[in-house]
Amino acid sequence: MNGFIGEFFGTLILILLGTGTGAGINLKKSYATGSDWTFVSIAWGMAVTMGVYVAGMLGSDGHLNPAVTIGFAAFGFFPWANVLPYLAGQFLGAFVGAAIAIAQFYPHFKATPNEAAGNSVGIFATRPAIKSPLFNFISEIVATWAFIFILLNMGDFTQGLKPFIVGILIMTIGMGLGSTTGFAINPARDWSPRLAYTILPVPNKSSAEWNYAWVPMFGPLLGGLLAAGLQAWIK
């Protein structure tokens, strides 16, 4: 249960802060409206840092990401017995974090009348800058591969200042590789907030774009497997 609880609350914090950033920069009458990609990358990096700290203190390994959990388990870096509790915590925590963000920004959703004005699923889930499914899929594989390969060489990343280093890593991935797809690099980070946007009463919402959702699900999972496989082969 410690793994589930840690992953649940850690991922909740990650998504609350991350999707809150998306809402703040896209919705009308927010002080953050119109902030740039650097702001986005820094905010998501710090959201991950805070999530990892919370998860670690509550007894999990701070994965917050099915691509990490499954990739690690597939090559012996994490026990398979813990995979399902971790995944459940990640997907549920991400949904609750997105739901809280919807409540936080509810008046701003009401003030933003349509997709053209910024009220779209992109607040919660990823969308490609140029829609090209094959290359979007490759982008998610590459970004996740780089993220998880570096993560595997950091040791226990819940201790000391390492969560902060993980946040810097996320910022760097975002700035260097994330501008093509919005760098999901995490299926729970994309699917659960996308589901929350779909089924919860968000004012003036538009399409949830589920036709694209396979990219941020399977691209990160494959990238994580490739990173862990390479690490196992090198070791």
C-alpha positions, -999 to 999 in steps of 0.1 A, spaced: 0 0 0 29 24 6 37 22 -31 2 29 -41 -2 58 -17 31 74 -26 24 71 -63 -11 84 -59 -3 115 -40 30 121 -59 13 119 -92 -17 140 -79 8 168 -70 26 165 -104 -6 168 -124 -23 194 -102 7 217 -107 14 208 -143 -22 211 -156 -26 242 -134 2 256 -155 -16 247 -187 -48 263 -174 -30 295 -163 -13 302 -196 -42 293 -218 -74 306 -201 -85 342 -201 -81 365 -171 -52 346 -156 -21 365 -146 0 338 -164 -19 340 -198 4 339 -227 35 327 -209 61 310 -232 75 275 -236 104 281 -212 78 289 -185 60 256 -194 92 235 -192 103 250 -159 69 246 -144 65 209 -154 100 203 -142 93 217 -108 59 199 -107 78 166 -111 103 176 -84 75 182 -59 57 150 -69 89 129 -64 95 144 -30 59 136 -19 60 101 -33 94 93 -17 83 106 17 52 84 15 71 52 7 72 48 -30 102 50 -54 88 81 -70 82 68 -105 50 88 -111 50 74 -147 40 40 -161 68 42 -187 93 42 -158 75 15 -138 70 -9 -167 104 -2 -183 122 -8 -150 102 -40 -142 107 -54 -177 145 -55 -173 148 -64 -136 152 -29 -121 119 -31 -102 98 -60 -89 68 -71 -110 48 -76 -78 47 -38 -73 37 -28 -109 -1 -29 -106 -2 -9 -73 21 17 -88 1 19 -121 -31 23 -102 -17 50 -80 -3 69 -111 -35 68 -132 -58 76 -103 -36 103 -88 -33 120 -122 -71 119 -127 -77 135 -92 -50 161 -98 -67 171 -131 -101 173 -114 -88 196 -87 -72 218 -114 -106 220 -131 -122 232 -98 -93 257 -93 -97 273 -127 -135 269 -131 -143 306 -134 -115 309 -160 -130 281 -181 -163 299 -180 -146 331 -191 -128 314 -221 -155 306 -246 -140 284 -272 -109 265 -284 -96 294 -304 -94 314 -272 -74 287 -254 -100 265 -238 -90 231 -252 -78 196 -242 -43 209 -246 -46 224 -211 -47 188 -197 -32 165 -224 -6 168 -251 -11 179 -287 15 179 -315 28 212 -329 26 196 -364 2 166 -366 22 138 -381 13 106 -362 44 86 -371 68 114 -363 48 124 -332 52 88 -321 89 89 -328 92 121 -308 76 106 -278 99 75 -280 130 96 -283 121 120 -255 111 92 -231 141 71 -240 164 100 -231 146 108 -199 145 72 -186 180 63 -197 194 93 -177 171 84 -148 184 49 -147 219 63 -142 209 85 -112 205 59 -85 178 65 -59 162 97 -72 139 103 -42 167 112 -18 184 145 -10 186 170 -39 180 143 -65 143 151 -70 154 186 -79 179 171 -104 150 151 -119 131 184 -123 160 199 -141 161 168 -163 124 173 -172 131 210 -180 159 200 -203 139 173 -220 111 198 -225 133 225 -239 154 202 -260 129 176 -273 95 185 -260 84 213 -284 72 189 -311 45 171 -291 43 188 -257 64 159 -243 40 136 -225 68 111 -218 43 96 -193 10 78 -203 -7 87 -169 2 124 -173 -17 124 -207 -45 98 -204 -59 105 -170 -62 143 -174 -76 137 -209 -102 115 -193 -110 141 -166 -115 167 -194 -138 143 -212 -161 133 -184 -161 161 -159 -183 193 -164 -156 216 -178 -173 248 -191 -169 255 -229 -148 224 -235 -140 212 -269 -130 177 -283 -107 155 -261 -90 143 -293 -88 106 -283 -78 98 -319 -43 111 -309 -42 95 -275 -24 64 -287 8 84 -293 14 96 -257 4 61 -244 25 38 -265 54 62 -275 65 66 -239 60 29 -231 82 19 -260 108 46 -251 110 34 -216 115 -2 -226 142 8 -250 160 28 -224 158 1 -197 168 -26 -223 199 -6 -232 208 0 -196 205 -38 -189 226 -46 -219 254 -21 -209 254 -34 -173 
